Amino acid sequence: MLKQALAQNGLIAILRGLRPQEAAAIGNVLYAAGFRVIEVPLNSPEPYESIRILRSALPADCLIGAGTVLTPEQVEQVKAAGGQVIVMPHSDPKVLRAAKAAGLYLSPGVATPTEAFAALAEGADVLKMFPAEQMGPAVVKAWLAVLPAGTILAPVGGITADNMQVFIDAGVKGFGLGSGLFKPGMTPEEVAVNAKAYVAAWNALR
C-alpha cells in the first residue's frame, strides 16, 4: 500500500514538532491537498498520541507513520499507536527486522549504495536518501542505474517546489518534505498553502 500511496502522490509530509492538539487539523489540510503519507518524527512532543489522533482522524487510504525511529522498542510503540510506516535516519538492521516482523512498511535512511543494497535485502519498501542536499540528482541517477528495477528513492532534506524537477528527471518517485511544508507554530491555513504549492509542483512536473 505504501508504493500505491506514493504512486498517487509521491510527497511524504514530515511533521517534526507536531503537537497532539493540532494533529487532526494539520492532518486534514494535508489530506485535502492530496498527501497520502504523513510521518510524525519521534522527537516531536507526545509523538505516539499524535500518531493515534492522525490515524483515527484520517481515511484509511492515508498512511500514518513515525520518523526518527531508532530502536526496536520504538517500532512496537509505533505499531501500538496505529502507525503503519517506520521511517529512519539510518539503516540499523535490528530496527529494520523489527519493523518487518511487526508487519509495518519500512523506509530507512541511506547515504551510500552499500547501505541501499543492505536495506533492500532486509525488506525496505522505500529508500530515504538523506541528506538530499549533500547528494543531488547525479547521485540518484548513478544509484538507480545499479539498484533493482522499481526501487523507490525518496530524497529528504532541502526539497523545495523549485528543485524537485532535477530529481524527478533523475528518476526520483517521491520526496520527504519537512520544514518547507510544516514548522512548529504554523497554523493549519499556513500548512495548507504550503501543501497545495508542493502538490501543484509535483503534479506539474510528472
C-alpha positions as CSV (number, residue, x, y, z in Angstrom):
1,M,0.0,0.0,0.0
2,L,2.9,2.4,0.6
3,K,4.0,2.1,-3.0
4,Q,0.5,2.6,-4.2
5,A,0.1,5.7,-2.0
6,L,3.3,7.2,-3.4
7,A,2.2,6.4,-6.9
8,Q,-0.9,8.5,-6.3
9,N,1.1,11.3,-4.7
10,G,4.9,10.9,-4.1
11,L,5.0,13.6,-1.4
12,I,5.6,12.5,2.2
13,A,4.7,15.0,4.9
14,I,7.2,15.1,7.8
15,L,5.6,16.9,10.8
16,R,8.6,17.4,13.1
17,G,7.4,19.2,16.2
18,L,3.7,18.5,15.7
19,R,1.7,18.6,18.9
20,P,-1.3,16.3,19.6
21,Q,-3.8,19.2,19.9
22,E,-3.1,20.3,16.4
23,A,-2.6,16.9,14.8
24,A,-6.2,16.4,13.4
25,A,-6.4,19.9,11.9
26,I,-3.0,19.7,10.2
27,G,-3.6,16.1,9.0
28,N,-6.9,17.1,7.5
29,V,-5.5,20.0,5.4
30,L,-2.7,17.8,4.2
31,Y,-5.1,15.1,3.2
32,A,-7.3,17.6,1.4
33,A,-4.3,18.9,-0.5
34,G,-3.6,15.3,-1.7
35,F,-1.0,13.9,0.7
36,R,-1.4,10.2,1.4
37,V,1.7,9.5,3.6
38,I,2.2,11.5,6.9
39,E,5.1,11.0,9.3
40,V,5.4,12.2,12.9
41,P,9.1,12.1,14.0
42,L,9.5,10.6,17.4
43,N,11.5,13.6,18.6
44,S,8.2,15.6,18.5
45,P,6.1,16.3,21.6
46,E,4.0,13.2,22.5
47,P,4.5,11.7,19.1
48,Y,2.6,8.5,19.8
49,E,-0.5,10.4,20.8
50,S,-0.3,12.5,17.6
51,I,0.0,9.2,15.6
52,R,-3.1,7.9,17.3
53,I,-5.0,11.0,16.6
54,L,-4.0,11.2,12.9
55,R,-4.8,7.5,12.4
56,S,-8.3,8.0,13.8
57,A,-8.9,11.3,12.1
58,L,-7.9,10.4,8.5
59,P,-9.3,8.0,5.9
60,A,-7.8,4.5,5.6
61,D,-6.0,5.4,2.3
62,C,-3.7,7.8,4.1
63,L,-0.8,6.0,5.7
64,I,0.4,7.3,9.1
65,G,4.0,6.7,10.1
66,A,6.7,7.6,12.5
67,G,10.1,9.2,11.7
68,T,13.4,9.2,13.6
69,V,12.7,5.6,14.7
70,L,15.9,4.4,16.4
71,T,15.1,1.2,18.4
72,P,13.1,-2.0,18.0
73,E,11.1,-0.9,21.1
74,Q,10.0,2.3,19.4
75,V,8.8,0.1,16.5
76,E,6.5,-1.7,18.8
77,Q,5.2,1.6,20.3
78,V,4.5,3.0,16.8
79,K,2.5,-0.1,15.9
80,A,0.6,0.1,19.2
81,A,-0.3,3.7,18.4
82,G,-1.7,2.7,15.0
83,G,1.3,3.7,12.9
84,Q,1.9,1.8,9.7
85,V,5.2,3.2,8.4
86,I,8.6,3.2,10.0
87,V,11.0,5.9,8.8
88,M,14.6,6.0,10.0
89,P,17.5,8.3,9.5
90,H,19.8,5.3,9.3
91,S,19.7,1.6,8.5
92,D,20.2,-0.3,11.8
93,P,19.4,-4.0,10.9
94,K,17.8,-4.5,14.3
95,V,15.2,-1.8,13.6
96,L,14.7,-2.9,10.0
97,R,14.0,-6.5,11.2
98,A,11.7,-5.4,14.0
99,A,9.6,-3.3,11.5
100,K,9.3,-6.2,9.1
101,A,8.4,-8.6,11.9
102,A,5.7,-6.2,13.0
103,G,4.2,-6.1,9.5
104,L,4.9,-2.4,9.0
105,Y,6.1,-0.5,5.9
106,L,9.8,0.5,6.1
107,S,11.7,3.5,4.8
108,P,15.2,3.5,6.2
109,G,17.7,6.3,5.6
110,V,20.6,5.5,3.2
111,A,23.6,7.6,2.1
112,T,25.6,5.1,0.1
113,P,24.9,2.3,-2.4
114,T,26.2,-0.2,0.1
115,E,23.5,0.9,2.6
116,A,20.9,1.0,-0.1
117,F,21.5,-2.7,-1.1
118,A,21.7,-3.8,2.5
119,A,18.4,-2.1,3.4
120,L,16.7,-3.6,0.3
121,A,18.0,-7.0,1.4
122,E,16.2,-6.5,4.8
123,G,12.9,-5.7,3.1
124,A,12.9,-1.9,2.8
125,D,9.9,-0.7,0.8
126,V,11.2,2.8,0.1
127,L,14.8,4.2,0.5
128,K,15.1,7.6,2.1
129,M,18.1,9.4,0.6
130,F,19.3,11.5,3.5
131,P,20.5,14.2,3.5
132,A,19.5,15.1,-0.1
133,E,21.3,18.4,0.0
134,Q,24.7,16.6,0.1
135,M,23.8,14.0,-2.7
136,G,21.9,15.6,-5.5
137,P,20.4,14.3,-8.7
138,A,23.6,13.0,-10.2
139,V,23.9,10.5,-7.2
140,V,20.3,9.5,-7.7
141,K,20.9,8.7,-11.4
142,A,24.0,6.7,-10.6
143,W,22.3,4.7,-7.8
144,L,19.2,3.9,-10.0
145,A,21.5,2.5,-12.7
146,V,22.6,-0.3,-10.4
147,L,19.7,-0.7,-7.9
148,P,17.0,-3.3,-8.7
149,A,14.4,-2.1,-11.2
150,G,11.4,-0.5,-9.4
151,T,13.4,0.7,-6.4
152,I,11.8,3.9,-5.0
153,L,14.3,6.6,-3.8
154,A,12.8,9.4,-1.8
155,P,15.2,12.3,-1.2
156,V,14.7,14.1,2.1
157,G,16.4,17.4,3.2
158,G,16.2,20.7,1.5
159,I,13.5,19.8,-1.1
160,T,11.6,22.7,-2.4
161,A,8.9,23.1,-5.1
162,D,11.7,24.7,-7.3
163,N,14.3,21.9,-7.1
164,M,12.1,18.8,-7.5
165,Q,12.4,18.8,-11.3
166,V,16.1,17.9,-11.4
167,F,15.5,14.9,-9.0
168,I,12.4,13.7,-11.0
169,D,14.4,13.9,-14.2
170,A,17.0,11.7,-12.5
171,G,14.3,9.1,-11.7
172,V,13.0,10.0,-8.3
173,K,9.4,8.8,-7.5
174,G,8.9,10.6,-4.2
175,F,10.1,13.2,-1.7
176,G,10.1,13.7,2.0
177,L,9.1,17.3,2.9
178,G,10.0,18.8,6.3
179,S,10.3,22.4,7.3
180,G,9.4,23.7,3.8
181,L,5.9,22.2,4.5
182,F,5.5,22.4,8.3
183,K,7.2,24.1,11.1
184,P,6.0,24.1,14.7
185,G,3.7,27.1,15.3
186,M,2.3,27.2,11.8
187,T,-1.5,27.4,11.5
188,P,-3.4,24.8,9.5
189,E,-4.1,27.6,7.0
190,E,-0.4,28.2,6.5
191,V,0.3,24.5,6.1
192,A,-2.5,24.2,3.6
193,V,-0.9,27.0,1.4
194,N,2.5,25.1,1.5
195,A,0.9,21.8,0.9
196,K,-1.1,23.0,-2.1
197,A,2.1,24.6,-3.6
198,Y,4.0,21.3,-3.3
199,V,1.2,19.2,-4.7
200,A,0.8,21.6,-7.7
201,A,4.5,21.5,-8.4
202,W,4.5,17.7,-8.1
203,N,1.5,17.3,-10.5
204,A,3.0,19.7,-13.0
205,L,6.4,18.1,-13.1
206,R,5.5,14.5,-13.6
